Amino acid sequence: MNRDLKYWKEAATLILAAGTHKQLISKGTTNSQPGKPPLSTPTRERNLSPSCLEKAIWDFALLLLQRNQRHTFLPDAYVFPGGRISTADFSKEWIQLFHPYCQSPNFKLDTVKQTIRRSPIFAMDRRKLGSQIPGEVAFRICAIRETFEESGILLVKPNSPDKDLNKQGVIQLAHYDQNKLASWRPLVQENAANFIRLCKELNCLPNIWALKEWGNWLTPTYLGGKRFDTVFFICCLEEIPFTLPDGQEIIFHSWMHPLEVIKGHQSEKFLLPPPQWYEIGRLCRFIHLQDLQQFSQDRSVEGCERWFPVRLQASDGFATLLPGDDLHPEDPDFTGETELNLTTSKSLKQARLEVSRLHRIEFRKPHDCTLYVNIEPQYKHVHPLEINNHPHSHR
């Protein structure tokens, strides 16, 4: 693990999208029941416009987990599965487990084109920290392990050679005895090294090739308390798997279509942290799982930006400034030694109209957030659809 990160703890999270053409959406239940397919299928459209949203019929759902209210970090919030990296995720035992057909340094993961501006969470040479496991591998293992701990979903594949691991398409999960998995789950929660033992017993490997690089967010300094440097991966599953919250860190789960998640946040049914809100807004551009899978596979080799949100406090609320916005610092203090907060006596609208390049989320209340962006996304990514509470207000 990176000991140079004094104020941010490294973490990984996983956006899980699962096909729903065979199932009804599962909310808070232990599994999904078979259901009827949609009455109509919309035209295949990769980039969906806001005007088409109400008519869209998604053929996939996203997994959201409700955090326990006793958590000191984001209590009660709806998040993707994930958590802090463990030394076990960098264990040399993984080299032995992946051997002989997936040798280091990158275990046959696709090579990312990005070089100079590669996120430090991936670019750091982990050998200097005593590990032969590169970040691209360890953080995928972390995301898979945490997903199993929190939801019971095990993203693994049989330990046998495969011709093209990076082009598996939409993933069909391997089936294992649920009672056996249930007995392993508390052991993995207690000690992350037990995840290696689980994979050995089942003769399987964490399916790191199914996880595609999606984004990298730093916790902003204005929140105070815990901060995380979190890499976001995405994985597309053929159908909704058996899902069961652990009842400790996670108290509830729900599989929802992207727009349903956004509307739930807007109507104050639950709270989405800004990174989840932003990333789900991106996913609203895709109504077909196959398109999302192809996009995430093609785009993942481009890399991603490390985003350090900066708060701009205005007279009537605050804005979260993101890279590319004219007011976002070009070279922010990534050491975290000082809190980076900006203030203005102007209103959010006045501050917005004075600049030309926009990439910000404006907040008047926790659930009243509006995205403003007019710059091109980096690394062949897409921007979120501008799905706002009040489309004609605050402008």
NUTORLUM-593873 format. One line per 4 residues: number of its first residue (from 1); their letters; for each residue x, y, z of N, C-alpha, C. Coordinates in pm, whole numbers. Layout:
BEGIN
NUM	a	X Y Z X Y Z X Y Z | ...
This chain:
BEGIN
1	mnrd	84 -119 0 0 0 0 88 125 0 | 33 235 -43 109 358 -58 120 431 74 | 235 425 136 253 489 266 276 639 253 | 295 688 130 315 830 109 184 908 116
5	lkyw	72 838 105 -58 904 112 -94 925 260 | -63 1043 310 -85 1070 451 -231 1097 482 | -300 1167 393 -437 1210 422 -544 1134 345 | -504 1055 245 -600 976 170 -565 828 182
9	keaa	-665 747 205 -648 602 207 -691 547 71 | -612 456 17 -643 401 -115 -758 302 -106 | -845 305 -207 -965 222 -206 -1006 190 -349 | -1096 93 -362 -1151 55 -493 -1300 33 -479
13	tlil	-1373 68 -583 -1517 47 -584 -1557 -9 -720 | -1673 -74 -723 -1715 -145 -845 -1858 -108 -881 | -1873 -55 -1002 -2006 -32 -1059 -2050 -163 -1124 | -2155 -223 -1070 -2207 -348 -1124 -2334 -321 -1203
17	aagt	-2334 -355 -1331 -2452 -345 -1415 -2492 -486 -1455 | -2619 -520 -1438 -2665 -655 -1467 -2789 -652 -1556 | -2794 -745 -1651 -2907 -752 -1742 -3037 -784 -1671 | -3147 -725 -1718 -3278 -745 -1655 -3380 -803 -1752
21	hkql	-3338 -845 -1870 -3435 -896 -1968 -3498 -1026 -1923 | -3435 -1096 -1827 -3491 -1222 -1777 -3556 -1206 -1640 | -3546 -1086 -1582 -3584 -1072 -1442 -3660 -943 -1415 | -3733 -946 -1304 -3785 -823 -1246 -3674 -763 -1161
25	iskg	-3679 -632 -1140 -3579 -567 -1058 -3592 -611 -913 | -3478 -637 -852 -3473 -684 -714 -3442 -570 -620 | -3528 -546 -522 -3506 -440 -424 -3513 -498 -284 | -3397 -507 -223 -3393 -549 -85 -3428 -694 -62
29	ttns	-3435 -774 -168 -3464 -916 -153 -3335 -995 -167 | -3340 -1121 -134 -3219 -1202 -139 -3188 -1253 -278 | -3286 -1254 -365 -3257 -1294 -503 -3360 -1230 -594 | -3352 -1259 -724 -3441 -1199 -822 -3538 -1303 -876
33	qpgk	-3657 -1259 -902 -3760 -1349 -954 -3773 -1330 -1104 | -3804 -1436 -1178 -3821 -1421 -1323 -3938 -1329 -1353 | -3922 -1251 -1457 -4029 -1158 -1492 -4044 -1148 -1641 | -4140 -1068 -1686 -4165 -1052 -1828 -4069 -949 -1886
37	ppls	-4031 -966 -2011 -3943 -868 -2075 -4020 -738 -2099 | -3950 -626 -2127 -4017 -500 -2157 -4114 -516 -2273 | -4220 -436 -2270 -4321 -443 -2375 -4267 -394 -2508 | -4169 -302 -2502 -4112 -251 -2626 -3962 -232 -2607
41	tptr	-3892 -236 -2718 -3748 -218 -2714 -3712 -93 -2791 | -3651 5 -2725 -3617 130 -2794 -3507 110 -2897 | -3496 204 -2987 -3389 201 -3086 -3255 201 -3014 | -3162 121 -3064 -3030 116 -3002 -2960 251 -3019
45	ernl	-2934 316 -2907 -2877 448 -2910 -2770 456 -2804 | -2646 479 -2843 -2539 481 -2745 -2550 604 -2656 | -2564 722 -2714 -2572 844 -2636 -2716 894 -2634 | -2780 873 -2524 -2920 906 -2509 -2935 1053 -2471
49	spsc	-3028 1122 -2532 -3051 1263 -2500 -3151 1273 -2387 | -3148 1385 -2310 -3242 1401 -2198 -3388 1390 -2239 | -3422 1436 -2361 -3561 1434 -2404 -3615 1292 -2424 | -3525 1196 -2442 -3568 1058 -2465 -3577 977 -2336
53	leka	-3535 1036 -2224 -3522 959 -2101 -3652 895 -2056 | -3761 972 -2059 -3887 922 -2005 -3940 802 -2083 | -3903 791 -2211 -3951 681 -2294 -3854 562 -2295 | -3737 582 -2240 -3635 478 -2247 -3671 359 -2159
57	iwdf	-3636 241 -2208 -3653 117 -2131 -3516 51 -2120 | -3455 64 -2004 -3322 7 -1984 -3331 -145 -1975 | -3231 -213 -2030 -3228 -359 -2016 -3121 -402 -1915 | -3084 -308 -1826 -2991 -342 -1719 -3021 -258 -1596
61	alll	-2971 -306 -1482 -2988 -236 -1355 -2853 -225 -1286 | -2843 -132 -1192 -2720 -108 -1116 -2739 -150 -971 | -2634 -200 -911 -2640 -239 -771 -2600 -121 -683 | -2691 -82 -593 -2665 21 -493 -2680 -40 -354
65	lqrn	-2587 -7 -266 -2588 -58 -130 -2605 56 -32 | -2693 38 66 -2713 141 168 -2620 117 286 | -2538 217 316 -2444 206 425 -2515 218 560 | -2461 151 659 -2516 157 794 -2507 300 846
69	qrht	-2613 345 917 -2613 482 969 -2510 504 1078 | -2452 395 1129 -2349 409 1232 -2212 441 1172 | -2201 436 1040 -2074 468 975 -2038 614 1000 | -1910 639 1023 -1865 778 1036 -1846 843 900
73	flpd	-1827 763 795 -1808 815 660 -1930 780 576 | -2000 882 528 -2119 867 444 -2224 775 506 | -2268 800 629 -2372 715 688 -2502 722 609 | -2567 608 594 -2698 597 527 -2694 617 376
77	ayvf	-2581 656 322 -2574 687 178 -2585 560 94 | -2632 576 -29 -2637 468 -128 -2508 475 -211 | -2435 364 -212 -2305 363 -277 -2288 234 -359 | -2183 230 -438 -2144 106 -504 -2063 21 -406
81	pggr	-2059 -110 -425 -1974 -191 -337 -1827 -153 -352 | -1754 -162 -241 -1612 -128 -245 -1559 -96 -108 | -1430 -71 -99 -1369 -40 29 -1219 -23 18 | -1153 -15 132 -1010 12 138 -927 -107 90
85	ista	-813 -73 29 -719 -175 -12 -658 -241 111 | -624 -367 98 -561 -441 206 -423 -490 160 | -333 -510 255 -203 -567 219 -219 -704 154 | -327 -773 189 -352 -905 130 -379 -896 -20
89	dfsk	-431 -782 -65 -457 -765 -209 -328 -754 -288 | -217 -723 -219 -85 -716 -282 0 -838 -250 | -58 -940 -188 18 -1056 -142 84 -1130 -259 | 207 -1177 -235 278 -1254 -337 210 -1387 -364
93	ewiq	121 -1429 -275 47 -1554 -298 -39 -1546 -423 | -79 -1424 -461 -159 -1411 -583 -77 -1450 -706 | 54 -1423 -703 140 -1463 -815 137 -1614 -833 | 145 -1684 -721 141 -1830 -726 5 -1880 -776
97	lfhp	-103 -1811 -736 -237 -1855 -773 -264 -1831 -922 | -217 -1718 -973 -240 -1685 -1114 -143 -1759 -1208 | -36 -1810 -1155 61 -1884 -1235 -2 -2017 -1281 | 32 -2068 -1400 140 -2024 -1488 94 -1939 -1606
101	ycqs	-39 -1930 -1629 -80 -1868 -1755 -106 -1718 -1745 | -100 -1664 -1626 -120 -1520 -1610 -6 -1464 -1527 | 110 -1454 -1588 228 -1412 -1514 235 -1260 -1502 | 310 -1216 -1401 332 -1073 -1384 416 -1024 -1503
105	pnfk	423 -894 -1538 383 -788 -1446 235 -751 -1448 | 162 -774 -1558 25 -722 -1561 -81 -830 -1571 | -43 -957 -1556 -139 -1067 -1550 -232 -1070 -1671 | -179 -1028 -1786 -253 -1028 -1914 -366 -926 -1921
109	ldtv	-365 -827 -1834 -458 -716 -1847 -417 -634 -1969 | -516 -572 -2035 -484 -485 -2148 -395 -370 -2101 | -300 -333 -2185 -211 -222 -2153 -282 -89 -2177 | -280 -2 -2077 -344 129 -2089 -252 223 -2166
113	kqti	-308 297 -2261 -230 387 -2346 -174 505 -2268 | -249 549 -2168 -212 668 -2091 -78 646 -2022 | 10 745 -2030 142 731 -1968 174 850 -1877 | 194 967 -1935 242 1084 -1860 146 1123 -1749
117	rrsp	16 1124 -1777 -82 1171 -1679 -157 1055 -1613 | -94 941 -1610 -156 824 -1547 -183 853 -1400 | -302 813 -1352 -335 832 -1211 -229 767 -1123 | -179 838 -1022 -75 782 -936 -114 649 -872
121	ifam	-242 630 -847 -287 506 -784 -251 386 -870 | -239 407 -1002 -196 302 -1094 -49 315 -1131 | -1 440 -1145 134 463 -1197 243 426 -1099 | 213 429 -970 316 403 -870 375 263 -886
125	drrk	507 257 -880 578 129 -886 567 62 -750 | 481 -37 -740 454 -101 -611 572 -184 -562 | 668 -212 -650 786 -286 -606 867 -206 -505 | 858 -73 -515 928 12 -419 865 2 -280
129	lgsq	740 -47 -277 671 -65 -149 673 -211 -105 | 749 -292 -178 767 -431 -137 672 -531 -197 | 597 -493 -303 501 -585 -364 530 -605 -511 | 516 -728 -557 531 -760 -698 397 -749 -773
133	ipge	292 -716 -702 159 -706 -763 135 -561 -805 | 113 -534 -933 89 -395 -976 -47 -345 -930 | -60 -214 -925 -186 -154 -880 -304 -197 -963 | -285 -210 -1097 -397 -250 -1183 -458 -383 -1140
137	vafr	-374 -473 -1087 -422 -603 -1042 -478 -596 -900 | -401 -537 -809 -439 -535 -667 -570 -462 -643 | -592 -351 -712 -716 -276 -688 -837 -347 -748 | -816 -425 -851 -925 -509 -902 -958 -620 -802
141	icai	-853 -682 -746 -875 -784 -644 -950 -724 -525 | -910 -604 -485 -977 -536 -374 -1125 -515 -403 | -1157 -464 -523 -1297 -438 -559 -1379 -567 -559 | -1321 -675 -609 -1391 -804 -613 -1412 -858 -471
145	retf	-1308 -849 -390 -1318 -897 -250 -1422 -818 -172 | -1418 -685 -183 -1514 -602 -110 -1657 -625 -157 | -1674 -649 -287 -1807 -678 -340 -1861 -807 -279 | -1775 -907 -265 -1816 -1032 -201 -1850 -1010 -54
149	eesg	-1768 -936 16 -1792 -910 159 -1924 -838 181 | -1955 -739 98 -2070 -653 123 -2200 -705 63 | -2192 -776 -49 -2315 -816 -119 -2328 -966 -139 | -2222 -1041 -115 -2225 -1185 -138 -2202 -1226 -282
153	illv	-2181 -1130 -371 -2158 -1160 -513 -2010 -1191 -534 | -1980 -1307 -591 -1843 -1352 -609 -1807 -1348 -758 | -1721 -1254 -794 -1681 -1233 -933 -1550 -1306 -959 | -1562 -1435 -986 -1444 -1517 -1011 -1466 -1600 -1138
157	kpns	-1359 -1662 -1186 -1366 -1753 -1299 -1284 -1877 -1268 | -1316 -1991 -1328 -1237 -2112 -1304 -1090 -2090 -1336 | -1004 -2153 -1258 -860 -2139 -1277 -813 -2229 -1391 | -838 -2182 -1513 -799 -2256 -1632 -768 -2157 -1743
161	pdkd	-679 -2193 -1837 -639 -2101 -1943 -757 -2053 -2026 | -746 -1930 -2072 -850 -1870 -2154 -780 -1791 -2265 | -832 -1800 -2386 -764 -1739 -2501 -758 -1587 -2490 | -870 -1521 -2469 -871 -1376 -2465 -949 -1330 -2343
165	lnkq	-880 -1315 -2234 -944 -1282 -2106 -1006 -1144 -2106 | -951 -1051 -2183 -998 -913 -2179 -1122 -889 -2264 | -1162 -988 -2343 -1279 -971 -2429 -1382 -1078 -2398 | -1419 -1085 -2270 -1516 -1185 -2227 -1659 -1141 -2256
169	gviq	-1679 -1014 -2290 -1813 -963 -2313 -1889 -952 -2182 | -2022 -957 -2191 -2105 -955 -2071 -2081 -1084 -1994 | -2059 -1073 -1865 -2011 -1185 -1784 -2126 -1271 -1733 | -2109 -1401 -1748 -2199 -1497 -1684 -2125 -1555 -1564
173	lahy	-2177 -1532 -1445 -2109 -1574 -1324 -2106 -1725 -1310 | -1993 -1774 -1257 -1984 -1916 -1223 -2072 -1942 -1100 | -2129 -2060 -1093 -2219 -2093 -982 -2147 -2177 -878 | -2161 -2136 -754 -2103 -2208 -641 -2210 -2228 -534
177	dqnk	-2188 -2325 -450 -2282 -2353 -342 -2293 -2233 -249 | -2416 -2179 -237 -2436 -2058 -157 -2408 -2081 -9 | -2431 -2199 40 -2402 -2227 181 -2252 -2223 208 | -2175 -2274 112 -2030 -2269 127 -1981 -2125 122
181	lasw	-2034 -2047 29 -1994 -1907 20 -2033 -1831 147 | -2150 -1862 201 -2195 -1795 324 -2103 -1825 441 | -2044 -1944 443 -1952 -1978 552 -1817 -1907 535 | -1779 -1880 411 -1653 -1812 385 -1662 -1661 407
185	rplv	-1780 -1607 388 -1795 -1461 387 -1747 -1394 516 | -1789 -1437 635 -1740 -1373 757 -1590 -1392 777 | -1534 -1501 724 -1390 -1523 735 -1314 -1420 652 | -1365 -1390 533 -1301 -1289 449 -1317 -1151 509
189	qena	-1434 -1125 569 -1456 -996 634 -1360 -976 750 | -1333 -1084 820 -1244 -1077 936 -1099 -1059 894 | -1060 -1124 786 -920 -1121 741 -918 -1133 590 | -874 -1026 522 -874 -1024 375 -788 -1134 316
193	anfi	-689 -1184 390 -604 -1291 340 -684 -1420 317 | -798 -1432 384 -882 -1550 365 -946 -1554 226 | -945 -1441 157 -997 -1441 20 -907 -1525 -70 | -777 -1524 -43 -685 -1609 -117 -716 -1756 -90
197	rlck	-739 -1788 36 -773 -1926 74 -903 -1970 6 | -1001 -1881 0 -1129 -1913 -66 -1105 -1947 -212 | -1026 -1866 -281 -1000 -1891 -423 -925 -2023 -444 | -834 -2055 -353 -762 -2183 -362 -857 -2300 -345
201	elnc	-947 -2291 -247 -1039 -2402 -222 -1134 -2422 -339 | -1181 -2314 -398 -1275 -2325 -510 -1204 -2343 -644 | -1070 -2337 -642 -990 -2347 -764 -1036 -2245 -868 | -1040 -2120 -823 -1087 -2011 -909 -994 -1891 -894
205	lpni	-1013 -1793 -980 -936 -1669 -977 -1031 -1550 -974 | -994 -1443 -902 -1071 -1319 -916 -1073 -1278 -1063 | -1189 -1251 -1117 -1199 -1220 -1260 -1161 -1074 -1283 | -1031 -1047 -1269 -981 -909 -1281 -1001 -856 -1423
209	walk	-1007 -944 -1523 -1019 -900 -1662 -1160 -851 -1695 | -1257 -887 -1612 -1396 -843 -1635 -1417 -701 -1585 | -1325 -650 -1502 -1338 -517 -1446 -1266 -416 -1536 | -1339 -318 -1583 -1283 -218 -1674 -1264 -86 -1599
213	ewgn	-1149 -25 -1622 -1117 101 -1555 -1216 210 -1597 | -1268 284 -1498 -1375 380 -1526 -1343 521 -1476 | -1290 536 -1354 -1263 669 -1301 -1180 663 -1174 | -1144 782 -1123 -1061 792 -1002 -1098 922 -929
217	wltp	-1153 909 -809 -1200 1024 -732 -1123 1036 -600 | -1085 1158 -566 -1033 1188 -433 -1144 1248 -349 | -1150 1212 -222 -1243 1277 -131 -1200 1423 -114 | -1290 1519 -134 -1251 1660 -117 -1216 1693 27
221	tylg	-1134 1794 45 -1087 1829 179 -1196 1891 265 | -1298 1952 202 -1399 2024 283 -1487 1931 365 | -1490 1802 332 -1574 1709 408 -1518 1683 547 | -1387 1700 563 -1326 1669 691 -1326 1520 717
225	gkrf	-1260 1477 821 -1260 1334 857 -1187 1250 754 | -1242 1130 728 -1176 1034 640 -1173 1083 496 | -1063 1052 428 -1051 1082 286 -1001 956 214 | -1048 939 91 -1010 821 14 -968 860 -128
229	dtvf	-869 789 -178 -829 794 -318 -885 666 -379 | -997 680 -450 -1075 563 -492 -1076 546 -642 | -1038 428 -687 -1049 395 -828 -1184 327 -850 | -1252 366 -958 -1382 311 -995 -1364 217 -1114
233	ficc	-1414 94 -1098 -1420 -2 -1207 -1566 -26 -1243 | -1588 -85 -1361 -1723 -123 -1402 -1719 -266 -1455 | -1827 -340 -1429 -1839 -478 -1476 -1983 -503 -1517 | -2002 -566 -1632 -2136 -595 -1683 -2166 -744 -1671
237	leei	-2274 -776 -1601 -2316 -914 -1579 -2437 -949 -1666 | -2446 -1074 -1705 -2557 -1117 -1791 -2692 -1102 -1722 | -2697 -1134 -1592 -2822 -1123 -1517 -2794 -1090 -1371 | -2897 -1047 -1301 -2883 -1010 -1160 -2853 -1134 -1077
241	pftl	-2742 -1134 -1004 -2707 -1251 -924 -2772 -1248 -785 | -2763 -1358 -716 -2804 -1366 -576 -2730 -1257 -499 | -2807 -1175 -427 -2749 -1059 -358 -2800 -1055 -215 | -2709 -1043 -120 -2748 -1040 21 -2655 -948 98
245	pdgq	-2704 -833 148 -2619 -743 227 -2565 -814 351 | -2449 -767 398 -2387 -835 512 -2456 -804 644 | -2543 -701 647 -2615 -667 769 -2531 -592 870 | -2407 -563 837 -2319 -488 926 -2282 -354 863
249	eiif	-2190 -356 769 -2157 -232 698 -2272 -191 607 | -2339 -291 547 -2446 -267 451 -2577 -321 507 | -2682 -238 507 -2809 -281 565 -2918 -306 462 | -2896 -266 336 -3000 -279 235 -2935 -273 98
253	hswm	-2996 -341 1 -2947 -332 -136 -3064 -311 -231 | -3033 -257 -347 -3136 -238 -448 -3072 -241 -586 | -3136 -313 -678 -3099 -310 -819 -3195 -216 -890 | -3145 -109 -948 -3230 -8 -1010 -3173 35 -1145
257	hple	-3264 74 -1235 -3221 136 -1360 -3156 270 -1329 | -3063 317 -1413 -2991 441 -1384 -3081 561 -1355 | -3182 583 -1439 -3268 699 -1417 -3347 685 -1287 | -3383 563 -1251 -3455 539 -1126 -3369 578 -1006
261	vikg	-3239 556 -1016 -3149 594 -908 -3144 747 -895 | -3128 815 -1008 -3122 961 -1007 -3251 1020 -950 | -3365 966 -993 -3493 1018 -944 -3513 990 -795 | -3463 876 -748 -3472 845 -607 -3395 944 -522
265	hqse	-3279 985 -573 -3200 1087 -504 -3271 1222 -507 | -3323 1260 -624 -3390 1389 -637 -3512 1400 -547 | -3586 1291 -531 -3707 1292 -449 -3678 1268 -302 | -3549 1263 -265 -3504 1249 -126 -3540 1114 -64
269	kfll	-3557 1012 -148 -3578 878 -95 -3450 823 -35 | -3339 863 -92 -3208 824 -41 -3107 927 -89 | -2985 918 -36 -2881 1015 -69 -2768 949 -145 | -2732 1007 -259 -2616 964 -336 -2501 1062 -313
273	pppq	-2384 1014 -276 -2267 1102 -274 -2239 1155 -415 | -2175 1270 -430 -2150 1328 -563 -2082 1234 -663 | -1979 1155 -626 -1921 1067 -728 -2021 966 -784 | -2104 908 -697 -2205 813 -744 -2308 884 -832
277	wyei	-2351 1002 -790 -2448 1080 -868 -2391 1109 -1007 | -2266 1150 -1012 -2203 1184 -1139 -2189 1061 -1229 | -2139 952 -1173 -2115 833 -1254 -2245 770 -1303 | -2349 773 -1220 -2478 719 -1265 -2537 808 -1373
281	grlc	-2510 939 -1365 -2551 1029 -1473 -2486 990 -1604 | -2360 948 -1598 -2294 898 -1719 -2365 774 -1773 | -2401 685 -1681 -2463 559 -1722 -2602 579 -1780 | -2664 693 -1751 -2795 723 -1809 -2787 737 -1961
285	rfih	-2669 753 -2013 -2653 765 -2159 -2663 631 -2231 | -2667 524 -2156 -2672 390 -2216 -2799 319 -2171 | -2877 273 -2266 -2999 200 -2230 -2984 50 -2254 | -2879 12 -2327 -2856 -130 -2355 -2727 -176 -2289
289	lqdl	-2734 -287 -2219 -2619 -342 -2149 -2506 -372 -2246 | -2537 -424 -2362 -2433 -460 -2459 -2357 -336 -2503 | -2426 -225 -2522 -2359 -100 -2559 -2269 -50 -2447 | -2318 -59 -2324 -2238 -17 -2210 -2114 -103 -2197
293	qqfs	-2130 -234 -2214 -2016 -324 -2203 -1912 -294 -2311 | -1958 -273 -2433 -1865 -246 -2543 -1794 -114 -2522 | -1868 -13 -2477 -1809 117 -2452 -1702 108 -2342 | -1737 43 -2231 -1644 35 -2119 -1520 -46 -2156
297	qdrs	-1536 -147 -2239 -1421 -227 -2283 -1331 -145 -2375 | -1391 -75 -2472 -1312 4 -2567 -1243 121 -2497 | -1314 183 -2404 -1263 304 -2342 -1158 277 -2234 | -1163 161 -2171 -1080 135 -2054 -930 145 -2083
301	vegc	-888 116 -2205 -745 122 -2235 -696 266 -2250 | -788 362 -2248 -750 503 -2258 -702 558 -2124 | -737 491 -2013 -701 541 -1881 -808 633 -1825 | -775 707 -1721 -871 798 -1660 -798 909 -1586
305	erwf	-871 1013 -1553 -816 1124 -1475 -835 1101 -1326 | -743 1153 -1247 -765 1161 -1103 -835 1293 -1076 | -954 1286 -1018 -1034 1405 -993 -1027 1446 -846 | -991 1570 -825 -984 1629 -692 -1091 1738 -684
309	pvrl	-1211 1708 -635 -1316 1810 -629 -1278 1922 -532 | -1306 2045 -574 -1276 2163 -493 -1406 2239 -469 | -1429 2280 -346 -1554 2346 -310 -1544 2497 -331 | -1646 2553 -396 -1662 2699 -409 -1787 2739 -331
313	qasd	-1769 2805 -219 -1881 2850 -138 -1933 2982 -191 | -2062 2988 -226 -2124 3109 -278 -2230 3158 -180 | -2297 3266 -215 -2395 3326 -122 -2521 3242 -107 | -2552 3160 -206 -2677 3084 -203 -2656 2934 -214
317	gfat	-2536 2887 -184 -2507 2745 -192 -2359 2724 -220 | -2324 2609 -272 -2184 2585 -308 -2177 2502 -435 | -2062 2512 -499 -2037 2434 -620 -1917 2344 -596 | -1925 2223 -649 -1811 2133 -651 -1745 2148 -787
321	llpg	-1624 2203 -788 -1551 2228 -911 -1470 2104 -947 | -1476 2066 -1074 -1405 1948 -1123 -1302 1988 -1228 | -1203 1905 -1257 -1098 1941 -1353 -1154 1988 -1487 | -1093 2096 -1537 -1137 2156 -1662 -1218 2281 -1642
325	ddlh	-1281 2296 -1525 -1355 2419 -1496 -1255 2533 -1478 | -1293 2653 -1524 -1202 2767 -1516 -1159 2800 -1374 | -1242 2770 -1275 -1208 2802 -1137 -1140 2688 -1063 | -1130 2572 -1125 -1061 2461 -1061 -910 2485 -1070
329	pedp	-838 2477 -959 -693 2502 -962 -623 2409 -1060 | -530 2467 -1138 -456 2387 -1236 -365 2286 -1167 | -309 2324 -1054 -217 2236 -984 -253 2234 -835 | -361 2166 -799 -403 2165 -658 -304 2090 -570
333	dftg	-311 2117 -441 -221 2055 -344 -267 1912 -317 | -206 1818 -389 -244 1678 -374 -187 1615 -247 | -104 1690 -176 -53 1635 -50 -161 1632 56 | -262 1722 43 -369 1727 141 -330 1799 269
337	etel	-215 1865 269 -169 1934 389 -264 2048 429 | -320 2115 328 -410 2226 356 -546 2200 292 | -650 2247 357 -784 2235 300 -798 2333 184 | -850 2283 74 -862 2364 -47 -1009 2402 -66
341	nltt	-1044 2523 -24 -1181 2572 -37 -1179 2714 -90 | -1266 2743 -183 -1278 2876 -239 -1409 2940 -193 | -1411 3072 -182 -1532 3143 -141 -1556 3263 -232 | -1683 3299 -246 -1721 3417 -321 -1847 3476 -259
345	sksl	-1859 3607 -265 -1981 3672 -214 -2092 3672 -318 | -2061 3623 -438 -2159 3620 -546 -2248 3497 -536 | -2356 3499 -612 -2443 3382 -618 -2379 3277 -709 | -2432 3156 -702 -2381 3051 -788 -2396 3087 -936
349	kqar	-2510 3147 -969 -2534 3184 -1109 -2437 3292 -1154 | -2415 3394 -1069 -2322 3500 -1105 -2181 3446 -1125 | -2138 3358 -1034 -2004 3300 -1045 -1992 3214 -1171 | -2101 3149 -1208 -2099 3064 -1327 -2091 3146 -1455
353	levs	-2165 3257 -1460 -2172 3338 -1582 -2043 3414 -1610 | -1956 3423 -1513 -1831 3498 -1530 -1718 3414 -1591 | -1741 3284 -1611 -1636 3199 -1668 -1687 3135 -1797 | -1595 3084 -1877 -1634 3024 -2006 -1633 2872 -2000
357	rlhr	-1536 2814 -1930 -1525 2668 -1924 -1589 2618 -1795 | -1689 2532 -1811 -1765 2484 -1695 -1751 2333 -1679 | -1727 2293 -1554 -1734 2153 -1516 -1756 2152 -1365 | -1882 2165 -1325 -1915 2183 -1183 -2054 2128 -1152
361	iefr	-2070 2094 -1025 -2200 2055 -973 -2241 2160 -871 | -2356 2223 -890 -2404 2325 -797 -2505 2265 -700 | -2489 2299 -574 -2575 2248 -468 -2641 2364 -394 | -2772 2356 -381 -2844 2447 -291 -2894 2373 -168
365	kphd	-2918 2245 -187 -2950 2153 -78 -2883 2020 -113 | -2871 1928 -17 -2803 1801 -49 -2861 1726 -168 | -2995 1734 -186 -3059 1660 -296 -3087 1749 -417 | -3059 1877 -406 -3084 1971 -515 -2951 2005 -580
369	ctly	-2910 1922 -677 -2781 1941 -742 -2800 1953 -893 | -2720 2036 -955 -2731 2063 -1097 -2592 2059 -1159 | -2579 1985 -1267 -2451 1974 -1336 -2443 2078 -1448 | -2327 2144 -1455 -2298 2235 -1566 -2164 2193 -1625
373	vnie	-2164 2154 -1750 -2041 2113 -1816 -2049 2146 -1964 | -1943 2209 -2015 -1939 2243 -2158 -1802 2213 -2218 | -1722 2132 -2149 -1591 2095 -2201 -1596 1951 -2253 | -1500 1917 -2334 -1494 1781 -2387 -1441 1685 -2280
377	pqyk	-1505 1568 -2264 -1452 1471 -2168 -1318 1415 -2213 | -1233 1386 -2116 -1101 1333 -2147 -1106 1180 -2163 | -1009 1126 -2233 -988 982 -2245 -1110 908 -2299 | -1176 971 -2398 -1289 911 -2470 -1404 870 -2377
381	hvhp	-1417 944 -2266 -1527 917 -2175 -1651 997 -2219 | -1758 986 -2144 -1879 1063 -2170 -1913 1144 -2046 | -1980 1256 -2067 -2030 1335 -1956 -2167 1280 -1912 | -2207 1307 -1790 -2342 1270 -1748 -2448 1347 -1826
385	lein	-2565 1286 -1838 -2678 1364 -1887 -2713 1468 -1781 | -2752 1586 -1825 -2786 1692 -1730 -2929 1673 -1682 | -2943 1583 -1585 -3074 1550 -1530 -3090 1630 -1401 | -3162 1739 -1407 -3169 1830 -1293 -3307 1831 -1231
389	nhph	-3312 1868 -1104 -3441 1876 -1035 -3532 1979 -1100 | -3475 2093 -1133 -3554 2203 -1188 -3488 2251 -1317 | -3523 2191 -1430 -3451 2215 -1553 -3452 2359 -1600 | -3547 2441 -1553 -3553 2579 -1601 -3519 2680 -1493
393	shr	-3478 2633 -1377 -3447 2724 -1267 -3296 2734 -1249 | -3254 2837 -1179 -3115 2860 -1142 -3026 2888 -1262 | -3080 2903 -1379 -2993 2910 -1498 -2954 3055 -1529
